[in-house]
């Protein structure tokens, strides 16, 4: 078996009371059955608190207190359960948060959601290209070994990362052009999947790993430059504005992009953000592309990643560096932490005009100068 992680999150440690946006506030936390049995049998100092502050109904959960605070979050911003009994007494959600997982046969992808303030800081502040770390886990069960499709998904993910990071180019490419190449790559992979020609995917990977072929693709992509980009970009922002929102600041963020699109695009940042964009794109690819194992939709998942940059990513360059982790965390909580929002965006990949292959390439080709 393989466990795959992102290098930027090595050494992750919760900020606890130093976190400005505590994950123990505003979230109704479900309790798994095994932990619930521990709480029922508990005889320590928190016994009455467990009895009073847990809903033991059909869907057991902590009963939130004033200002939607977890009843076990004390005035110092620390967890009374950990202070009393250690982390082994945490329910599964609290123990695993902010980790996320994608389980494929024989491969586990494990990451940290950047809705977490600490995880966002680690990603934004990473001063080098992030990479995948692989750990081999011995397992004698053949059912837990990666199958051929798993290996294809992993190879597509690695090739997509190489395209983002420009590892096979003969010359430097602007970030938006790298995204255009990524989109073209995903489209070719998707065509092979829909034709049930999985063997072709290996050939496509080989082509998109060849600098001469990539140079030809760059020339070919030039035909997508058109005046339709402006209308498409506004439509894309409207799509994001139509999604369920938790924080009114998020809509103000999007309003800024909609009302001042040209200004945002022409903004000259004092700091070079290419590395931040690269690393965020790798993070999003890592989080969403492996799911193509189950739905066979490499293209929709790639469009999802690129749409994140065309909305939130562009705006990041207009803010001072110190504010970027907070803004990235806000975006993640608004979009990634809502399965409904992610599903809507994936479903929109083939229904919304602004997310057509042609219009997305038009938007990206217009942004080459950034």
C-alpha positions in Angstrom: 0.0 0.0 0.0 1.0 3.6 -0.5 0.2 6.7 1.6 0.8 9.9 -0.3 1.0 13.3 1.3 2.1 16.9 0.4 5.5 18.0 1.5 4.4 21.4 2.7 2.4 20.0 5.6 5.2 18.0 7.3 5.4 18.9 11.0 1.8 20.2 11.1 0.8 21.1 14.7 -2.5 22.7 15.7 -2.2 26.4 16.9 -4.8 25.7 19.6 -5.5 28.9 21.6 -3.4 31.0 19.2 -5.8 30.3 16.3 -7.9 33.4 15.4 -10.6 31.3 13.6 -11.1 28.4 15.9 -12.5 25.2 14.3 -14.3 24.5 17.6 -16.7 27.4 17.0 -19.6 27.4 14.6 -19.5 23.8 13.6 -21.9 21.1 14.9 -19.6 18.1 15.6 -20.9 14.6 15.2 -19.6 11.9 17.5 -18.8 8.5 16.2 -20.3 5.5 18.0 -17.0 4.1 19.4 -16.2 7.5 21.1 -19.7 7.9 22.3 -19.4 4.6 24.2 -16.2 6.0 25.9 -18.1 9.1 26.9 -21.0 7.1 28.3 -18.6 5.1 30.5 -16.5 8.0 31.5 -16.2 8.6 35.3 -13.9 11.5 35.6 -14.2 15.2 36.3 -16.1 15.9 33.0 -18.8 13.2 33.6 -21.7 15.7 34.2 -20.5 17.8 31.3 -20.6 14.8 29.0 -24.1 14.0 30.2 -25.4 17.6 29.8 -23.6 18.7 26.6 -24.1 15.8 24.3 -27.1 15.0 22.2 -27.4 11.2 22.4 -30.1 11.0 19.8 -30.1 9.4 16.4 -27.2 11.5 15.3 -25.1 12.1 18.4 -23.3 15.4 18.6 -22.0 18.1 20.9 -24.6 20.7 21.8 -23.1 24.1 21.0 -23.1 26.7 23.6 -23.1 30.5 23.5 -21.8 32.0 20.2 -21.9 28.5 18.8 -18.8 27.4 20.8 -18.1 23.7 21.5 -19.1 23.1 25.1 -15.6 21.7 25.8 -13.8 24.7 24.4 -12.7 26.7 27.5 -12.2 30.4 27.9 -8.5 30.1 27.0 -9.3 28.5 23.6 -8.2 25.0 24.7 -10.0 21.7 24.7 -11.1 20.5 28.1 -11.3 16.9 26.9 -7.6 16.9 25.8 -6.6 18.7 29.0 -8.5 16.1 31.1 -7.9 12.9 29.3 -5.6 13.4 26.3 -6.2 13.3 22.6 -7.2 9.6 22.7 -10.6 10.7 24.1 -11.4 12.9 21.1 -14.1 11.8 18.7 -13.0 10.8 15.2 -13.8 14.2 13.6 -11.9 16.2 16.2 -9.0 13.8 16.0 -8.7 13.9 12.2 -9.5 17.5 11.5 -8.3 19.3 9.5 -7.0 16.2 7.6 -8.8 15.0 4.5 -8.5 11.7 2.8 -9.2 10.0 -0.6 -9.0 6.2 -0.4 -8.3 4.4 -3.6 -7.5 0.6 -3.6 -4.0 0.4 -2.3 -3.4 4.2 -2.2 -4.4 6.7 0.5 -4.1 10.4 -0.2 -3.9 12.3 3.0 -3.8 16.1 3.2 -4.7 19.1 5.4 -7.6 21.3 4.5 -6.5 25.0 4.2 -9.7 26.1 5.8 -7.5 25.5 8.9 -5.5 28.6 9.7 -2.3 26.7 10.4 -2.5 24.6 7.2 -3.2 27.7 5.1 -0.1 29.4 6.6 2.0 26.3 5.9 0.9 26.3 2.3 1.2 30.0 1.6 4.5 30.4 3.4 6.2 27.4 1.7 9.2 28.9 0.0 9.9 26.1 -2.4 7.9 23.9 -4.8 5.9 21.3 -2.9 6.0 17.7 -3.9 4.3 14.4 -3.2 5.8 12.2 -0.5 5.1 8.4 -0.8 5.2 6.0 2.1 5.1 2.3 1.5 3.0 0.4 4.0 3.4 -3.4 4.1 0.2 -5.2 3.6 -0.2 -8.9 2.6 -3.8 -8.5 1.5 -3.8 -8.4 -2.3 -7.1 -6.5 -2.3 -5.2 -3.6 -0.7 -2.8 -3.3 -3.6 -3.1 -0.5 -6.2 -4.9 -1.7 -9.4 -4.1 -0.5 -12.9 -6.6 2.3 -12.8 -5.1 3.6 -9.5 -1.7 3.8 -11.1 -3.2 5.7 -14.1 -4.8 8.2 -11.8 -1.5 8.7 -9.9 0.5 9.1 -13.1 -2.1 11.6 -14.4 -1.8 13.5 -11.1 2.0 13.6 -11.2 2.0 14.7 -14.9 -0.5 17.5 -14.0 1.8 18.6 -11.2 4.8 18.6 -13.6 2.8 20.8 -16.1 1.9 23.3 -13.3 5.5 23.4 -12.1 7.0 23.6 -15.6 9.3 20.7 -15.2 9.4 19.6 -18.9 9.4 23.0 -20.7 12.2 24.2 -22.9 11.5 27.8 -21.7 9.7 29.6 -19.0 5.9 29.7 -19.2 3.5 32.1 -17.6 1.3 30.6 -15.0 -1.9 31.1 -16.9 -0.3 29.4 -19.9 0.7 26.4 -17.7 -3.0 26.2 -16.6 -4.0 26.2 -20.3 -1.7 23.4 -21.0 -3.1 21.6 -18.0 -6.6 22.0 -19.3 -5.6 20.7 -22.7 -3.9 17.7 -21.1 -7.0 16.9 -19.0 -9.2 17.2 -22.1 -7.1 14.7 -23.9 -7.2 12.3 -21.0 -10.9 12.7 -20.7 -11.4 11.9 -24.4 -9.4 8.7 -23.9 -11.5 7.7 -20.9 -14.8 8.3 -22.7 -13.5 6.2 -25.7 -12.6 3.5 -23.1 -9.0 3.7 -24.5 -7.2 3.7 -21.2 -4.0 2.5 -22.8 -3.9 5.9 -24.7 -3.6 7.7 -21.4 0.0 6.5 -21.1 0.8 7.9 -24.6 -0.9 11.2 -23.7 1.2 11.4 -20.5 4.4 10.8 -22.6 3.4 13.6 -25.0 2.8 16.1 -22.2 6.1 15.2 -20.7 8.0 16.1 -23.9 9.2 19.7 -24.2 9.0 19.7 -28.0 5.3 18.6 -27.9 4.5 21.2 -25.3 6.1 23.9 -27.4 3.8 22.9 -30.3 0.8 23.0 -27.9 1.6 26.5 -26.8 1.4 27.7 -30.4 -1.8 25.7 -31.0 -3.4 27.3 -27.9 -2.9 30.7 -29.4 -6.1 30.3 -31.4 -8.2 30.5 -28.3 -7.4 34.1 -27.7 -10.6 36.1 -28.2 -12.7 38.9 -26.9 -15.2 36.6 -25.2 -12.9 36.2 -22.2 -14.4 39.3 -20.4 -18.0 38.0 -20.5 -17.0 34.5 -19.6 -15.0 35.7 -16.6 -18.0 37.7 -15.3 -20.2 34.7 -15.7 -17.7 32.6 -13.8 -17.7 35.1 -10.9 -21.5 35.1 -10.9 -21.5 31.3 -10.7 -19.4 31.4 -7.5 -21.6 34.2 -6.1 -24.6 32.0 -6.5 -23.2 29.3 -4.2 -24.1 28.9 -0.6 -22.0 31.3 1.6 -21.0 31.3 5.3 -19.2 34.6 5.5 -20.4 37.9 4.0 -16.8 38.9 3.4 -16.5 36.2 0.8 -19.2 37.8 -1.4 -17.5 41.2 -1.0 -14.3 39.5 -2.1 -16.1 38.3 -5.3 -17.8 41.7 -5.8 -14.4 43.3 -6.0 -13.3 40.9 -8.7 -16.6 41.4 -10.7 -16.6 45.2 -10.5 -12.9 45.7 -11.0 -11.9 42.7 -13.2 -9.7 44.7 -15.5 -8.0 46.5 -12.6 -7.4 43.2 -10.8 -5.9 41.7 -14.0 -3.7 44.7 -14.6 -2.5 45.0 -11.0 1.2 44.8 -10.6 2.0 43.0 -7.4 5.2 44.1 -5.5 5.8 40.4 -4.6 6.1 37.6 -7.1 3.2 35.2 -6.4 3.9 32.5 -9.0 5.2 30.1 -6.4 2.1 30.6 -4.2 -0.1 30.0 -7.2 1.8 26.9 -8.2 1.7 25.4 -4.7 -2.0 26.2 -4.3 -2.8 24.5 -7.7 -0.8 21.4 -6.6 -2.8 21.4 -3.4 -6.1 21.6 -5.2 -5.1 18.9 -7.8 -4.0 16.7 -4.9 -7.3 17.1 -3.2 -9.7 16.7 -6.1 -8.0 14.8 -9.0 -7.8 11.4 -7.3 -11.6 11.4 -7.1 -11.6 10.7 -10.9 -10.9 7.1 -10.0 -14.6 6.9 -9.0 -16.4 9.2 -11.5 -13.9 9.0 -14.4 -14.1 12.8 -14.8 -10.6 14.1 -15.0 -11.7 17.2 -17.0 -14.4 18.4 -14.6 -12.0 18.1 -11.7 -9.3 20.0 -13.6 -11.8 22.7 -14.5 -12.7 23.0 -10.8 -9.0 23.6 -9.9 -8.6 26.2 -12.6 -11.8 28.0 -11.8 -10.5 28.4 -8.2 -7.5 30.4 -9.6 -9.7 32.4 -12.1 -11.7 33.7 -9.1 -9.9 33.6 -5.8 -6.4 33.2 -7.1 -6.4 36.3 -9.2 -7.6 38.4 -6.3 -4.8 37.2 -4.0 -2.2 39.1 -5.9 -3.9 42.4 -5.0 -3.6 41.8 -1.2 -0.5 42.2 0.9 1.3 38.9 1.6 0.5 38.9 5.3 -3.2 38.6 4.5 -3.0 35.7 2.1 -3.3 32.8 4.6 -6.5 34.3 6.0 -8.0 34.8 2.6 -7.0 31.3 1.4 -8.6 29.9 4.6 -11.8 31.8 4.0 -12.0 30.5 0.4 -11.5 27.0 1.5 -14.2 27.2 4.2 -16.6 28.7 1.7 -16.0 26.2 -1.1 -14.1 23.2 -0.1 -15.9 22.6 3.2 -19.2 22.6 1.4 -19.8 19.3 -0.4 -22.8 20.9 -2.0 -20.8 23.8 -3.5 -18.1 21.5 -4.8 -20.7 19.2 -6.4 -22.5 22.2 -8.0 -19.2 23.3 -9.5 -18.3 19.8 -10.8 -21.8 19.5 -12.3 -21.5 22.9 -13.9 -18.3 21.9 -15.8 -20.4 20.8 -18.8 -23.5 22.9 -18.4 -22.3 26.5 -17.8 -21.1 28.4 -20.8 -18.2 30.0 -18.9 -16.8 26.6 -18.1 -16.7 25.3 -21.6 -13.3 24.3 -22.8 -13.2 27.1 -25.3 -14.2 29.8 -22.9 -11.9 28.7 -20.1 -9.0 28.6 -22.6 -10.0 32.1 -23.8 -9.8 33.4 -20.2 -6.5 31.8 -19.6 -4.9 32.9 -22.9 -5.9 36.5 -22.2 -4.1 36.3 -18.9 -0.7 35.2 -20.3 0.8 38.6 -19.5 0.3 38.0 -15.7 
